[in-house]
Amino acid sequence: MSEPALDDDIDGLVVIDEAHLASFTEGDLTLEDELAELFVATARGYLKRMREAVEEERSWSAEAHALKGAGANLGAKRVAALARRAEFMPPSDDQVEALNEAIDDVKAFFAKRQL
């Protein structure tokens, strides 16, 4: 997955790059759902630590970098791009909220497929 520039239109990115995801799951929807569940749980952990970084007024670059990688691995383009942007910016509540919404979008994407 190529990373967008820091100033690219992140809102215009797809929630999940389905071709990327299928490239390593071979279209196995059960595996994709398991990976999505693991991603959401992991992403929520990173996000919790990022919220703590805001409260403690400390750097969050390690957490943002890890979340960027997790998002890129799954094909969660919007999450990866927002985390990449956060990696190079001072911690803020606005960025945490944007990431939270993007993670919610990933969860909703996979929930819709199960209907």
Residue frames as qw, qx, qy, qz and C-alpha x, y, z in Angstrom:
[[0.000, 0.891, 0.455, 0.000, 0.00, 0.00, 0.00],
 [0.396, 0.360, -0.046, 0.843, 1.43, 3.33, -0.94],
 [0.254, -0.580, -0.509, 0.583, 1.10, 5.92, 1.77],
 [0.192, 0.871, 0.321, 0.317, -0.65, 9.18, 0.97],
 [0.311, 0.388, -0.242, 0.833, 1.16, 12.44, 1.53],
 [0.180, -0.300, -0.650, 0.674, 0.46, 14.08, 4.87],
 [0.231, 0.323, 0.116, -0.911, -1.73, 16.69, 3.20],
 [0.183, -0.116, -0.823, -0.526, -3.73, 14.30, 0.97],
 [0.600, -0.226, -0.052, -0.766, -7.51, 14.09, 1.24],
 [0.050, -0.139, 0.952, -0.268, -7.79, 11.37, 3.86],
 [0.554, 0.248, 0.481, -0.633, -11.60, 11.51, 3.89],
 [0.663, 0.478, -0.291, -0.497, -11.58, 10.42, 0.26],
 [0.135, 0.360, -0.923, -0.019, -9.76, 7.17, 1.03],
 [0.738, -0.200, -0.543, -0.347, -11.63, 3.88, 1.16],
 [0.676, -0.585, 0.300, -0.333, -12.26, 2.39, 4.58],
 [0.737, -0.259, 0.610, 0.131, -10.83, -0.98, 3.51],
 [0.341, 0.554, -0.606, -0.458, -8.80, -1.75, 0.41],
 [0.905, 0.005, 0.296, -0.307, -10.55, -5.00, -0.39],
 [0.799, 0.516, -0.304, 0.060, -8.03, -6.02, -3.06],
 [0.116, 0.618, -0.664, 0.405, -5.20, -5.64, -0.55],
 [0.621, -0.287, 0.553, -0.475, -7.07, -7.64, 2.07],
 [0.941, 0.226, 0.113, -0.226, -7.96, -10.40, -0.40],
 [0.531, 0.667, -0.517, 0.073, -4.34, -10.59, -1.56],
 [0.115, 0.397, -0.840, 0.352, -3.35, -12.35, 1.64],
 [0.550, -0.009, 0.641, -0.535, -6.63, -13.92, 2.73],
 [0.008, 0.007, -0.880, -0.475, -7.42, -15.33, -0.71],
 [0.447, -0.253, -0.363, -0.777, -10.99, -14.13, -0.22],
 [0.451, -0.285, -0.822, 0.199, -11.58, -16.20, 2.91],
 [0.274, -0.676, -0.144, -0.669, -14.29, -14.11, 4.58],
 [0.786, -0.566, -0.245, 0.043, -13.99, -15.96, 7.89],
 [0.700, -0.092, -0.104, 0.700, -10.27, -15.15, 8.03],
 [0.145, 0.490, 0.112, 0.852, -10.96, -11.56, 7.03],
 [0.517, -0.714, -0.224, -0.417, -13.52, -11.21, 9.83],
 [0.820, -0.430, -0.191, 0.325, -11.05, -12.69, 12.35],
 [0.540, 0.138, -0.009, 0.830, -8.34, -10.29, 11.20],
 [0.113, -0.637, -0.189, -0.739, -10.76, -7.37, 11.41],
 [0.683, -0.676, -0.245, -0.126, -11.73, -8.33, 14.96],
 [0.770, -0.258, -0.100, 0.575, -8.07, -8.56, 15.96],
 [0.337, 0.386, 0.105, 0.852, -7.34, -5.25, 14.24],
 [0.314, -0.739, -0.219, -0.554, -10.16, -3.40, 16.02],
 [0.765, -0.606, -0.179, 0.127, -9.09, -4.74, 19.42],
 [0.698, -0.076, 0.007, 0.712, -5.45, -3.85, 18.76],
 [0.176, 0.532, 0.193, 0.806, -6.33, -0.43, 17.34],
 [0.475, -0.787, -0.241, -0.311, -8.46, 0.38, 20.39],
 [0.780, -0.456, -0.109, 0.415, -5.43, -0.41, 22.59],
 [0.498, 0.164, 0.111, 0.844, -3.21, 1.96, 20.61],
 [0.103, -0.676, -0.286, -0.671, -5.93, 4.59, 20.71],
 [0.643, -0.719, -0.260, 0.029, -6.23, 4.25, 24.49],
 [0.689, -0.311, -0.003, 0.655, -2.49, 4.87, 24.83],
 [0.281, 0.401, 0.248, 0.836, -2.77, 7.82, 22.45],
 [0.352, -0.799, -0.304, -0.380, -5.50, 9.35, 24.64],
 [0.723, -0.590, -0.129, 0.335, -3.21, 8.88, 27.62],
 [0.576, 0.070, 0.121, 0.805, -0.43, 10.66, 25.71],
 [0.022, -0.681, -0.266, -0.682, -2.74, 13.65, 25.19],
 [0.585, -0.769, -0.219, -0.137, -3.59, 13.72, 28.89],
 [0.766, -0.469, 0.039, 0.439, 0.04, 13.29, 29.96],
 [0.230, 0.945, -0.162, -0.165, 1.31, 15.77, 27.36],
 [0.502, -0.449, 0.664, 0.324, 3.87, 13.31, 26.01],
 [0.270, 0.394, -0.655, -0.585, 4.82, 12.08, 22.56],
 [0.798, 0.133, 0.484, -0.334, 2.67, 9.45, 20.94],
 [0.410, 0.606, -0.540, -0.415, 4.76, 8.77, 17.86],
 [0.056, -0.216, 0.975, 0.006, 5.38, 5.10, 18.79],
 [0.430, 0.346, 0.742, -0.380, 1.67, 4.41, 19.25],
 [0.513, 0.675, 0.000, -0.530, 0.75, 6.28, 16.07],
 [0.218, 0.530, -0.756, -0.316, 3.44, 4.42, 14.14],
 [0.199, -0.011, 0.974, -0.109, 2.18, 1.06, 15.40],
 [0.490, 0.524, 0.526, -0.457, -1.42, 1.95, 14.53],
 [0.401, 0.667, -0.347, -0.523, -0.29, 3.07, 11.08],
 [0.090, 0.343, -0.915, -0.192, 1.31, -0.31, 10.50],
 [0.324, 0.222, 0.876, -0.281, -1.68, -2.25, 11.77],
 [0.498, 0.634, 0.236, -0.542, -3.98, -0.25, 9.51],
 [0.329, 0.617, -0.563, -0.441, -1.73, -0.67, 6.49],
 [0.116, -0.180, 0.976, 0.038, -1.44, -4.42, 7.06],
 [0.391, 0.407, 0.770, -0.298, -5.23, -4.86, 7.05],
 [0.201, 0.375, 0.580, 0.695, -5.79, -2.40, 4.21],
 [0.148, -0.837, -0.479, 0.218, -7.54, 0.13, 6.47],
 [0.492, 0.437, 0.129, 0.742, -6.34, 3.04, 4.39],
 [0.180, -0.829, -0.108, -0.518, -8.06, 5.85, 6.28],
 [0.748, -0.658, -0.001, 0.083, -6.82, 4.60, 9.67],
 [0.798, -0.037, 0.106, 0.591, -3.29, 4.20, 8.33],
 [0.317, 0.594, 0.139, 0.727, -3.28, 7.69, 6.79],
 [0.387, -0.842, -0.070, -0.369, -4.67, 9.35, 9.92],
 [0.826, -0.508, 0.048, 0.238, -2.14, 7.51, 12.09],
 [0.687, 0.230, 0.108, 0.681, 0.66, 8.51, 9.75],
 [0.033, 0.767, 0.085, 0.636, -0.40, 12.14, 10.03],
 [0.632, -0.756, -0.032, -0.167, -0.62, 11.82, 13.85],
 [0.888, -0.127, -0.051, 0.440, 2.84, 10.29, 13.98],
 [0.504, 0.243, 0.034, 0.828, 4.35, 13.60, 12.90],
 [0.178, -0.660, -0.137, -0.717, 2.08, 15.99, 14.80],
 [0.089, -0.234, 0.659, -0.709, 1.65, 16.92, 18.45],
 [0.103, -0.342, -0.930, 0.091, -0.99, 14.84, 20.25],
 [0.293, -0.042, 0.050, -0.954, -4.51, 16.27, 20.19],
 [0.477, 0.243, 0.707, -0.461, -8.05, 15.26, 21.06],
 [0.601, 0.558, -0.087, -0.565, -9.16, 16.06, 17.50],
 [0.373, 0.455, -0.778, -0.219, -6.76, 13.51, 16.05],
 [0.178, -0.041, 0.936, -0.299, -7.83, 10.89, 18.59],
 [0.558, 0.404, 0.445, -0.573, -11.47, 11.46, 17.65],
 [0.561, 0.565, -0.382, -0.470, -10.72, 11.23, 13.92],
 [0.201, 0.321, -0.925, -0.020, -8.89, 7.95, 14.48],
 [0.348, 0.117, 0.804, -0.468, -11.69, 6.64, 16.67],
 [0.635, 0.491, 0.138, -0.581, -14.23, 7.39, 13.92],
 [0.477, 0.526, -0.631, -0.313, -12.03, 5.71, 11.30],
 [0.011, -0.164, 0.970, -0.181, -11.69, 2.59, 13.47],
 [0.504, 0.303, 0.577, -0.566, -15.48, 2.60, 13.96],
 [0.606, 0.540, -0.235, -0.534, -15.82, 2.74, 10.16],
 [0.270, 0.360, -0.887, -0.103, -13.61, -0.36, 9.83],
 [0.235, 0.069, 0.883, -0.400, -15.74, -2.18, 12.39],
 [0.568, 0.461, 0.288, -0.618, -18.94, -1.13, 10.57],
 [0.448, 0.503, -0.587, -0.449, -17.51, -2.22, 7.21],
 [0.184, 0.163, -0.969, 0.016, -17.03, -5.76, 8.45],
 [0.328, 0.232, 0.719, -0.567, -20.32, -5.81, 10.37],
 [0.575, 0.459, -0.056, -0.675, -22.24, -4.93, 7.18],
 [0.413, 0.360, -0.780, -0.303, -20.69, -7.88, 5.38],
 [0.017, -0.016, 0.962, -0.272, -22.04, -10.25, 8.02],
 [0.502, 0.255, 0.346, -0.751, -25.67, -9.22, 7.46]]
